[in-house]
Amino acid sequence: IVDIAADLNAEDQTGYVWAFLDEARDPSIVTPGALVIAGDEDAPAVAVVVDLVPHPNGTIVHLDVLPGAIDEYLALARRVDAAA
């Protein structure tokens, strides 16, 4: 399940991937600095929400896609949880 649908190859002039906020499963979690799962069911990725920009067609979300597979982030979270 992705938090926000996005074409991970679509960068705008900022150099970040962009999507519209209304494509988010739960827009309340898509806030600057938040970690989200972006993309689609076939190609999800972890991303940081950079900013939200008002636009005549809706609010644009800029995403900084992080390297690596989601499984790597899950393994990291499990290690941190086990150490706590």
C-alpha positions in Angstrom: 0.0 0.0 0.0 1.4 3.4 -1.0 0.8 6.5 0.9 0.9 8.7 -2.2 0.6 7.7 -5.8 3.4 9.1 -7.9 5.4 8.6 -11.0 8.8 8.1 -9.5 10.4 9.2 -12.8 8.5 12.5 -13.0 10.7 15.3 -11.7 9.9 19.0 -12.1 12.2 22.0 -12.3 13.0 21.5 -8.6 14.7 18.2 -9.3 12.2 16.4 -7.0 9.5 13.9 -7.9 6.1 15.5 -7.7 2.6 14.4 -7.1 -0.8 15.9 -6.2 -1.8 15.8 -2.6 -5.2 14.5 -3.6 -3.5 11.3 -4.7 -2.6 10.5 -1.1 -4.4 7.7 0.7 -4.4 9.9 3.9 -3.4 13.5 3.1 -3.0 14.2 6.8 0.3 12.2 6.9 1.8 13.9 3.9 3.5 16.8 5.7 7.0 18.3 5.1 9.6 16.0 6.7 7.4 13.0 6.8 8.6 9.6 5.5 6.1 8.1 3.1 5.7 5.2 0.7 5.4 6.8 -2.8 5.0 5.3 -6.3 2.6 2.5 -7.1 2.0 -1.1 -6.1 4.5 -2.3 -8.7 7.3 0.2 -7.8 6.9 1.6 -4.3 9.8 3.6 -2.7 10.5 5.3 0.6 10.5 9.1 0.2 10.7 12.3 2.3 8.1 14.9 1.8 10.1 18.0 0.9 7.2 20.6 0.7 3.7 21.2 -0.3 3.1 23.9 -3.0 -0.3 25.4 -3.8 -1.1 25.2 -7.5 -4.3 26.1 -9.4 -4.8 22.4 -10.1 -4.3 21.3 -6.5 -1.5 21.1 -4.0 1.7 19.7 -5.3 3.8 17.5 -3.1 7.6 17.4 -3.7 9.2 14.1 -2.8 12.9 13.2 -2.3 13.0 9.5 -3.1 15.5 7.6 -0.9 17.8 5.0 -2.2 17.3 1.3 -1.5 14.4 -1.1 -1.3 11.5 -0.8 1.2 12.6 -4.2 2.7 16.0 -2.6 3.7 14.1 0.1 5.7 11.9 -2.5 7.3 15.0 -4.5 8.4 16.4 -1.3 9.8 13.3 -0.6 11.8 13.2 -4.2 13.1 16.8 -3.8 14.3 16.0 -0.5 16.1 12.9 -2.0 17.6 14.8 -5.1 18.9 17.5 -2.9 20.4 14.9 -0.8 22.3 
